[in-house]
Amino acid sequence: MYSAQEEFWDPLTRRHAQKMRRSLETERIRSLRGDGQNLVTEDVTVVEGDVATISCRVKNSDDSVIQLLNPNRQTIYFRDFRPLKDSRFQLVNFSNSELRVSLTNVSVSDEGRYFCQLYTDPPQEIYTTITVLVPPRNLVIDIQKEIAVEGEEIELNCTAMASRPATTIRWFKGNKELTGKSEVEQWSDMFTVTSQLVLKVGREDDGVPVVCLVDHPAVKDLQTQRYLEVMYKPQVRVSQNYPVQGLTREGEPLELTCAAFGKPQPTDMRWLRVDDEMPQHVVVSGSNLLISNLNKTDNGTYRCEASNAVGKSHADYMLFVYDPPTTIPPPTTTTTTTTTIPTTITDSRAGEEGAIRSVDHAVVGGVVAVVVFAMLCLLIILGRYFARHKGTYFTHEAKGADDAADADTAIINAEGGQNNSEEKKEYFI
């Protein structure tokens, strides 16, 4: 603030005058503090209720008397004698070069300047300042709503009462620091600070602690916290139990399971078919849906719905029924009898229309070839057998008829030949 005379000075002159004024003030403070003199002391900062120690030291002692005075200029100690009747002041050390005094159970009323005096010619004086810190006496978080719903904004207030100096409040949600808005109120020499935090909550915030942390020179790690309680509508998931990661084929079974999580826990869960009626052969049991024999009419979207006090959610499953697996016999010839083991080829691209069907190699051709070959062999053997026995019969019947002139003679000769043979056999015997 400028004086009436400085109002008419130019800026350069005004700045020079201000600089000279600051220099004179600095010299005055230095003389009061004893800078450049024989006395030395330091300022003291202490937490309320602790002990403050005041030290008056002499650089070059000449046996002069050292005296300590309180802010009211009352003598606390004269050499090693205490005229002031306050037992909280105790002599810690006394010598020709130092007077050290302790003050126990410090309170805010003890704050101020304490003077060290040295009786020399001329006398010397220096002062030390005691600063008393007061930590917050109470730290409380007030929350606007004890139970919030997902998507709502809630207001939290953290209050640090009766501190000195004014405290700084910091907010954390989990490990993330948030920014609040603080207000400071001063009552006498004390400060009350209130910080407000507006937070939009989601389901991920349920059970997460919100921490109010105090940043104050008189205290460390002073904090309080509140756990958020957030209600949210169900989260629904449909999973396929059977077939496991396979194609849904005609004639095969299908089993689905519905899982729902929310706060509060869902109490109502049901299955439905989107844009159509549920087939009569579908079995619904609680959270499970079962189709024992799939067919093309089952194609469609099946929905699981779950609800609680907050709202309703659903999850969909799209069903497409594929053709059953088919077998394709490989080409065979009559010259081979090799039996081929059937092989099934499965398409790994589930749900792709026109998937490669399963192919089975048949053994019918080989079996037929074997049967035909066996029958041919049997016919050949039987033919040769009958032909051999028939030739032998004709040979014995015509024996002895080769020399006959006609048929009658041949028959007679043949009969005679048989008689002669019998006679010869009898004669030989």
Order of alpha helices (4+ residues) and beta strands (2+ residues): alpha-beta-beta-beta-beta-beta-beta-beta-beta-beta-beta-beta-beta-beta-beta-beta-beta-beta-beta-beta-beta-beta-beta-beta-beta-beta-alpha-alpha
